[in-house]
């Protein structure tokens, strides 16, 4: 069995400082973005119809499918950004960003067209409740315009994070969320002489806030003289070999996110056939799940940068030691955050419009999820770390195989054949996590996930592993 050489004591102080410097601002940014979704739900809830909350949640699931389709390009882009940043190859960063941006925007345009031109078909996929479908259609016809701008800002944020400029997207998120909250108040209820648009007002507020986010990032990047967003010619100057290298590394990640997105859509469609109060509870849970994931994603992004940067710079022993510690540290952090949300679930769920049966459903979803998240987030951070280090295959194969061999069949059987209660069906969604965790841990300690794309990293790899 291969051994990994660790040449010097691990510097915990420098490690934690670097993790906080990247992870905290990104976590704050993601929390702000999720808070905006929570505010949408909380401000729509007083309209007096819980169906509005359910419809908003199902529209968010459509957005999540878009997220799954473009996130493969984010993961692939981060791989190149972080490693080229570690080796200080500006041209590699520019070219990788151009390819990443173009692919992400193609996905955004497709989903925008679906929302704008075929919203009825979209809503029929997610629920068979006609009343919820009608409300969702009115939301999508406006929110579809936000999708390209949301994805654009995500592409810029990924580049800024990988090059350790995390404060720019964080501040832009503050501005965007503030705009969204104010516009929600004005447009949903009709203040300042504006018409009271209800849920359509929430969609319009989201669209305007997305434009504000893009503008704020560009403005601050220009003021701070950040170069990479403005190298427009370099972004689209690729050779055939460069494009091939990009898609070779990205393709497994793209497949991973795409098939996971489809699998999750099947699960959400199944849960969308539950009673209306369960759909309402699920919609609010998904928003809170985004809060937890958003916080965690900050530290996952930090892990990708801290490990990927070392791999790109040829510091492979350091990358390996960092990765081991990041898995357990970040899992512990997210479990503590989840417990805090569970402890505050009553005021939170009530404020988001749940009561009675819908409150009980939302509470059950949340409690189950928090305990599953300890393992789930460990799997996530290992996969992100592998990707940033050049191994986009291992996590992809495990996720896709277990999704379609175990999770999806279990959910379908539990729902339609065994007619189990909603909480048991929901628990089946995470049946694969413990098994994958064991397999991912074995791969972590093997060190075989370190696969550099930079010259420095490739040279260092020759001396990294010993028999």
C-alpha positions as CSV (number, residue, x, y, z in Angstrom):
1,X,0.0,0.0,0.0
2,X,1.3,3.5,-0.8
3,X,2.3,5.9,1.9
4,X,2.1,9.6,1.9
5,X,5.1,11.5,3.2
6,X,4.5,14.3,5.7
7,X,7.8,16.3,5.9
8,X,7.1,18.9,8.6
9,X,4.7,19.6,11.5
10,X,1.3,20.9,10.6
11,X,0.9,24.6,11.2
12,X,-2.6,24.8,12.8
13,X,-2.4,28.6,13.4
14,X,-1.7,29.5,9.8
15,X,-4.2,26.9,8.6
16,X,-7.1,28.2,10.7
17,X,-6.3,31.8,9.8
18,X,-6.3,30.9,6.0
19,X,-9.5,28.9,6.4
20,X,-11.3,31.8,8.2
21,X,-9.9,34.4,5.8
22,X,-11.7,32.6,2.9
23,X,-14.4,30.6,4.5
24,X,-16.0,33.3,6.7
25,X,-16.6,35.9,4.0
26,X,-17.9,33.3,1.6
27,X,-20.2,31.8,4.3
28,X,-21.5,35.3,5.0
29,X,-22.1,35.9,1.3
30,X,-24.0,32.6,1.0
31,X,-26.0,33.3,4.1
32,X,-27.0,36.7,2.8
33,X,-28.2,35.1,-0.5
34,X,-30.2,32.4,1.4
35,X,-31.5,35.1,3.7
36,X,-33.0,36.8,0.7
37,X,-34.9,33.6,-0.1
38,X,-36.1,33.4,3.4
39,X,-37.2,37.0,3.3
40,X,-39.1,36.2,0.1
41,X,-41.0,33.4,1.9
42,X,-41.5,35.4,5.1
43,X,-42.9,38.5,3.2
44,X,-45.1,36.4,1.0
45,X,-46.5,34.4,3.9
46,X,-48.6,37.3,5.3
47,X,-50.6,37.4,2.1
48,X,-52.8,34.8,3.8
49,X,-52.5,31.8,1.5
50,X,-50.0,29.0,2.4
51,X,-50.2,28.0,-1.3
52,X,-48.0,31.0,-2.1
53,X,-45.3,29.5,0.1
54,X,-45.5,26.1,-1.5
55,X,-45.4,27.6,-5.0
56,X,-42.4,29.7,-4.1
57,X,-40.6,26.6,-2.8
58,X,-41.3,24.7,-6.0
59,X,-40.0,27.5,-8.1
60,X,-36.9,27.4,-6.0
61,X,-36.5,23.7,-6.8
62,X,-36.5,24.6,-10.5
63,X,-33.7,27.1,-9.7
64,X,-31.9,24.4,-7.9
65,X,-32.0,22.2,-11.0
66,X,-30.4,25.0,-12.9
67,X,-27.8,25.2,-10.1
68,X,-27.1,21.5,-10.6
69,X,-26.7,22.0,-14.4
70,X,-24.2,24.8,-14.2
71,X,-22.4,23.9,-11.0
72,X,-20.3,21.3,-12.8
73,X,-18.7,24.2,-14.7
74,X,-18.1,26.0,-11.4
75,X,-16.4,23.0,-9.9
76,X,-14.3,22.5,-13.0
77,X,-13.4,26.2,-13.2
78,X,-12.4,26.3,-9.5
79,X,-10.0,23.4,-10.2
80,X,-8.2,25.5,-12.8
81,X,-8.5,28.8,-11.0
82,X,-7.1,27.6,-7.8
83,X,-4.2,25.6,-9.3
84,X,-3.2,28.4,-11.7
85,X,-3.5,30.9,-8.9
86,X,-1.1,28.7,-6.9
87,X,1.4,28.7,-9.7
88,X,0.7,32.4,-10.6
89,X,-0.2,31.6,-14.3
90,X,-2.4,34.6,-15.2
91,X,-3.1,33.4,-18.7
92,X,-4.4,30.1,-17.4
93,X,-6.7,31.9,-15.1
94,X,-8.0,34.2,-17.9
95,X,-8.7,31.3,-20.3
96,X,-10.3,29.1,-17.7
97,X,-12.6,31.9,-16.6
98,X,-13.7,32.6,-20.2
99,X,-14.6,29.0,-20.8
100,X,-16.4,28.7,-17.4
101,X,-18.4,31.9,-18.0
102,X,-19.5,30.9,-21.5
103,X,-20.7,27.4,-20.4
104,X,-22.5,28.7,-17.3
105,X,-24.3,31.4,-19.3
106,X,-25.5,28.8,-21.9
107,X,-27.2,26.9,-19.1
108,X,-28.7,30.1,-17.6
109,X,-30.2,31.1,-21.0
110,X,-31.8,27.6,-21.4
111,X,-33.5,27.8,-18.0
112,X,-34.5,31.4,-18.5
113,X,-36.3,30.5,-21.8
114,X,-38.0,27.6,-20.0
115,X,-39.3,29.9,-17.3
116,X,-40.4,32.6,-19.6
117,X,-41.8,30.6,-22.5
118,X,-43.0,27.4,-20.8
119,X,-43.7,28.0,-17.1
120,X,-46.9,25.9,-17.2
121,X,-44.9,22.9,-18.3
122,X,-42.3,23.5,-15.6
123,X,-44.9,23.7,-12.8
124,X,-46.7,20.6,-14.0
125,X,-43.5,18.6,-13.6
126,X,-43.1,19.7,-9.9
127,X,-46.7,19.3,-8.7
128,X,-50.1,18.1,-9.7
129,X,-51.9,20.8,-7.6
130,X,-53.5,23.2,-10.1
131,X,-53.7,26.1,-7.6
132,X,-50.0,25.9,-6.8
133,X,-49.2,25.6,-10.5
134,X,-51.0,28.8,-11.3
135,X,-49.2,30.8,-8.6
136,X,-45.8,29.4,-9.7
137,X,-46.4,30.3,-13.3
138,X,-46.9,33.9,-12.4
139,X,-43.7,33.9,-10.5
140,X,-41.6,32.2,-13.2
141,X,-42.7,34.5,-16.0
142,X,-40.8,37.3,-14.2
143,X,-38.1,35.5,-12.3
144,X,-36.8,33.9,-15.5
145,X,-35.1,37.2,-16.3
146,X,-33.1,36.9,-13.2
147,X,-31.4,33.6,-14.0
148,X,-28.7,34.8,-16.4
149,X,-27.7,37.6,-14.0
150,X,-27.6,35.2,-11.0
151,X,-25.4,32.8,-12.9
152,X,-23.1,35.6,-14.2
153,X,-22.5,36.8,-10.6
154,X,-21.9,33.2,-9.5
155,X,-19.2,32.8,-12.2
156,X,-17.5,36.0,-11.1
157,X,-17.7,35.0,-7.4
158,X,-16.1,31.6,-8.1
159,X,-13.1,33.4,-9.8
160,X,-12.8,35.9,-7.0
161,X,-12.9,33.2,-4.3
162,X,-10.3,31.0,-6.0
163,X,-8.0,34.0,-6.3
164,X,-8.6,35.0,-2.7
165,X,-10.6,38.1,-3.3
166,X,-13.6,37.0,-1.2
167,X,-14.6,40.4,0.2
168,X,-15.8,41.7,-3.2
169,X,-18.6,39.2,-3.7
170,X,-19.5,39.4,0.0
171,X,-20.0,43.1,-0.1
172,X,-21.9,42.9,-3.4
173,X,-24.2,40.3,-1.7
174,X,-24.9,42.8,1.1
175,X,-25.9,45.4,-1.4
176,X,-28.0,43.0,-3.4
177,X,-29.8,41.5,-0.4
178,X,-30.6,45.0,0.9
179,X,-32.1,45.9,-2.4
180,X,-34.1,42.7,-2.5
181,X,-35.6,43.2,0.9
182,X,-36.5,46.8,0.2
183,X,-38.0,46.0,-3.2
184,X,-39.9,43.0,-1.7
185,X,-41.6,45.4,0.8
186,X,-42.4,47.9,-1.9
187,X,-43.6,45.6,-4.7
188,X,-45.3,42.8,-2.8
189,X,-47.5,45.2,-0.7
190,X,-47.6,48.2,-3.0
191,X,-45.7,50.9,-1.1
192,X,-44.5,54.2,-2.5
193,X,-47.4,54.4,-4.9
194,X,-46.4,51.1,-6.6
195,X,-49.0,48.4,-7.3
196,X,-49.4,45.6,-4.9
197,X,-48.1,42.7,-7.0
198,X,-48.0,39.9,-4.4
199,X,-45.8,37.0,-5.4
200,X,-45.1,38.6,-8.8
201,X,-43.6,41.5,-6.8
202,X,-41.2,39.1,-5.1
203,X,-40.1,37.8,-8.5
204,X,-39.5,41.4,-9.8
205,X,-37.6,42.2,-6.7
206,X,-35.4,39.1,-7.2
207,X,-34.7,40.1,-10.8
208,X,-33.7,43.7,-10.0
209,X,-31.5,42.5,-7.1
210,X,-29.7,40.1,-9.4
211,X,-28.8,43.0,-11.7
212,X,-27.6,45.0,-8.7
213,X,-25.3,42.1,-7.7
214,X,-23.6,41.9,-11.1
215,X,-23.1,45.7,-11.2
216,X,-21.7,45.9,-7.7
217,X,-19.1,43.2,-8.3
218,X,-17.9,44.9,-11.5
219,X,-17.8,48.3,-9.8
220,X,-15.8,47.1,-6.8
221,X,-13.5,45.0,-8.9
222,X,-12.7,48.1,-11.0
223,X,-12.1,50.3,-8.0
224,X,-9.8,47.7,-6.4
225,X,-8.0,47.2,-9.8
226,X,-8.7,43.4,-9.9
227,X,-7.5,42.4,-13.3
228,X,-9.0,39.0,-14.3
229,X,-12.6,40.1,-14.8
230,X,-11.5,42.7,-17.4
231,X,-9.1,40.7,-19.6
232,X,-11.9,40.2,-22.1
233,X,-9.8,39.3,-25.1
234,X,-7.8,36.8,-23.1
235,X,-11.0,35.1,-21.8
236,X,-11.9,33.8,-25.2
237,X,-8.5,33.1,-26.7
238,X,-8.2,29.3,-26.5
239,X,-6.2,26.6,-28.3
240,X,-7.8,23.3,-29.1
241,X,-5.5,21.6,-26.4
242,X,-6.7,24.1,-23.8
243,X,-10.4,23.5,-24.5
244,X,-9.8,19.7,-24.5
245,X,-8.0,19.9,-21.1
246,X,-10.8,22.0,-19.6
247,X,-13.6,19.8,-20.7
248,X,-11.7,16.6,-19.9
249,X,-11.4,17.8,-16.3
250,X,-14.9,19.3,-16.2
251,X,-16.8,16.5,-17.9
252,X,-17.1,14.2,-14.9
253,X,-18.1,17.1,-12.7
254,X,-20.7,18.2,-15.2
255,X,-22.1,14.7,-15.4
256,X,-22.1,14.4,-11.7
257,X,-24.1,17.6,-11.1
258,X,-26.4,17.0,-14.1
259,X,-27.4,13.4,-13.0
260,X,-27.6,14.5,-9.4
261,X,-29.9,17.3,-10.4
262,X,-32.1,14.9,-12.4
263,X,-32.2,12.5,-9.5
264,X,-33.1,15.2,-7.0
265,X,-35.8,16.4,-9.4
266,X,-37.3,12.9,-9.4
267,X,-37.2,13.0,-5.6
268,X,-38.8,16.4,-5.4
269,X,-41.5,15.4,-7.9
270,X,-42.3,12.4,-5.7
271,X,-42.5,14.6,-2.6
272,X,-44.6,17.1,-4.7
273,X,-47.3,14.5,-4.8
274,X,-47.7,14.6,-1.0
275,X,-50.6,16.5,0.7
276,X,-50.4,20.3,0.4
277,X,-49.3,20.9,4.0
278,X,-46.3,18.6,3.4
279,X,-45.4,20.5,0.3
280,X,-45.6,23.8,2.2
281,X,-43.4,22.3,5.0
282,X,-40.9,21.0,2.4
283,X,-40.8,24.4,0.6
284,X,-39.8,26.1,3.9
285,X,-37.3,23.3,4.7
286,X,-35.6,23.7,1.4
287,X,-35.1,27.4,2.2
288,X,-33.5,26.5,5.5
289,X,-31.5,23.8,3.9
290,X,-30.1,26.4,1.7
291,X,-29.2,28.4,4.8
292,X,-27.2,25.5,6.2
293,X,-25.6,24.6,2.9
294,X,-24.8,28.2,2.1
295,X,-22.9,28.5,5.4
296,X,-21.1,25.3,4.7
297,X,-20.3,26.2,1.1
298,X,-18.1,29.0,2.4
299,X,-15.8,26.5,4.1
300,X,-16.1,24.1,1.2
301,X,-14.9,26.9,-1.1
302,X,-12.1,27.6,1.3
303,X,-11.1,23.9,1.3
304,X,-11.0,23.9,-2.5
305,X,-8.8,27.0,-2.7
306,X,-6.5,26.0,0.2
307,X,-5.9,22.5,-1.1
308,X,-6.0,23.3,-4.9
309,X,-3.6,26.2,-4.5
310,X,-1.1,23.9,-2.8
311,X,-1.4,21.3,-5.5
312,X,-0.9,23.9,-8.2
313,X,2.2,25.3,-6.4
314,X,3.7,21.8,-6.0
315,X,3.2,21.7,-2.2
316,X,1.6,18.2,-2.3
317,X,2.4,17.1,1.2
318,X,0.9,20.3,2.6
319,X,-2.2,19.8,0.4
320,X,-2.7,16.2,1.7
321,X,-2.4,17.3,5.4
322,X,-4.8,20.2,4.9
323,X,-7.4,18.0,3.2
324,X,-7.5,15.5,6.1
325,X,-8.1,18.2,8.7
326,X,-10.6,20.1,6.6
327,X,-13.0,17.2,6.4
328,X,-13.5,16.7,10.1
329,X,-13.3,20.4,11.1
330,X,-15.9,21.6,8.6
331,X,-18.3,18.7,9.3
332,X,-18.1,19.6,13.0
333,X,-18.8,23.3,12.2
334,X,-21.8,22.5,10.1
335,X,-23.3,20.1,12.7
336,X,-23.1,22.8,15.3
337,X,-24.8,25.3,13.0
338,X,-27.5,22.8,12.2
339,X,-28.2,22.1,15.9
340,X,-28.6,25.9,16.4
341,X,-31.2,26.0,13.6
342,X,-33.1,23.0,15.1
343,X,-33.1,24.7,18.5
344,X,-34.7,27.8,17.0
345,X,-37.1,26.0,14.6
346,X,-40.3,27.1,16.2
347,X,-39.9,30.8,15.8
348,X,-38.2,30.4,12.4
349,X,-40.9,28.1,10.9
350,X,-43.7,30.1,12.4
351,X,-42.3,33.3,10.9
352,X,-42.1,31.6,7.5
353,X,-45.8,30.9,7.6
354,X,-46.0,27.4,8.8
355,X,-48.6,26.2,11.4
356,X,-50.3,23.0,12.3
357,X,-49.6,20.1,10.0
358,X,-47.3,22.1,7.8
359,X,-45.2,23.1,10.8
360,X,-44.9,19.5,11.9
361,X,-43.8,18.5,8.5
362,X,-41.2,21.3,8.2
363,X,-39.9,20.4,11.7
364,X,-39.5,16.7,10.9
365,X,-37.6,17.5,7.7
366,X,-35.3,19.8,9.5
367,X,-34.5,17.5,12.4
368,X,-33.8,14.5,10.1
369,X,-31.6,16.6,7.9
370,X,-29.4,18.1,10.6
371,X,-28.3,14.6,11.8
372,X,-27.7,13.4,8.3
373,X,-25.8,16.6,7.4
374,X,-22.8,15.5,9.6
375,X,-22.0,12.7,7.2
376,X,-23.4,14.4,4.1
377,X,-21.2,17.4,4.4
378,X,-18.1,15.3,5.0
379,X,-18.8,13.6,1.6
380,X,-19.3,17.0,0.0
381,X,-16.1,18.5,1.3
382,X,-14.1,15.4,0.3
383,X,-15.6,15.6,-3.2
384,X,-14.8,19.3,-3.6
385,X,-11.3,18.8,-2.3
386,X,-10.7,16.0,-4.8
387,X,-12.0,18.1,-7.6
388,X,-9.8,21.1,-6.8
389,X,-6.8,18.7,-6.7
390,X,-7.6,17.3,-10.2
391,X,-9.6,14.2,-9.4
392,X,-13.1,14.8,-10.8
393,X,-13.9,11.1,-11.3
394,X,-14.0,9.3,-7.9
395,X,-16.7,11.4,-6.2
396,X,-18.7,11.6,-9.5
397,X,-18.9,7.8,-9.9
398,X,-19.8,7.2,-6.3
399,X,-22.6,9.9,-6.2
400,X,-24.2,8.9,-9.5
401,X,-24.1,5.1,-8.9
402,X,-25.6,5.4,-5.4
403,X,-28.2,8.0,-6.5
404,X,-29.6,5.7,-9.2
405,X,-29.0,2.3,-7.7
406,X,-30.1,3.1,-4.1
407,X,-31.6,6.5,-3.4
408,X,-34.0,7.0,-6.3
409,X,-35.4,3.4,-6.2
410,X,-35.7,3.6,-2.4
411,X,-37.7,6.9,-2.6
412,X,-40.0,5.6,-5.3
413,X,-40.7,2.3,-3.6
414,X,-41.3,4.0,-0.2
415,X,-43.7,6.5,-1.8
416,X,-45.7,4.5,-4.4
417,X,-45.3,0.9,-3.4
418,X,-45.1,0.9,0.4
419,X,-47.0,4.2,0.9
420,X,-44.7,5.1,3.8
421,X,-45.2,8.4,5.7
422,X,-43.5,11.5,4.3
423,X,-40.7,11.6,6.9
424,X,-39.7,8.0,6.0
425,X,-39.7,8.8,2.3
426,X,-37.5,11.9,3.1
427,X,-35.1,9.7,5.1
428,X,-34.6,7.5,2.1
429,X,-33.2,10.5,0.3
430,X,-30.0,10.0,2.3
431,X,-29.7,6.2,2.4
432,X,-26.4,6.3,0.5
433,X,-24.5,8.8,2.6
434,X,-22.9,6.4,5.2
435,X,-21.7,4.0,2.6
436,X,-20.2,6.7,0.4
437,X,-18.5,8.2,3.5
438,X,-16.5,5.1,4.1
439,X,-15.5,4.8,0.5
440,X,-14.5,8.4,0.3
441,X,-12.5,8.2,3.5
442,X,-10.5,5.3,2.0
443,X,-9.7,7.4,-1.1
444,X,-8.8,10.4,1.1
445,X,-6.1,8.5,2.9
446,X,-4.7,6.9,-0.2
447,X,-3.7,10.4,-1.6
448,X,-4.5,9.2,-5.1
449,X,-6.8,12.2,-5.6
450,X,-3.9,14.6,-6.0
451,X,-3.6,15.1,-9.8
452,X,-2.1,18.5,-10.7
453,X,-2.7,20.4,-14.0
454,X,0.2,22.9,-13.5
455,X,3.9,22.3,-14.4
456,X,5.0,22.8,-10.8
457,X,2.4,20.3,-9.5
458,X,3.2,17.7,-12.1
459,X,7.0,17.9,-11.3
460,X,6.3,17.6,-7.6
461,X,4.1,14.5,-8.1
462,X,7.1,12.4,-9.1
463,X,8.4,12.6,-5.5
464,X,5.1,12.7,-3.7
465,X,4.3,9.0,-3.4
466,X,6.6,6.3,-2.1
467,X,6.0,2.5,-2.2
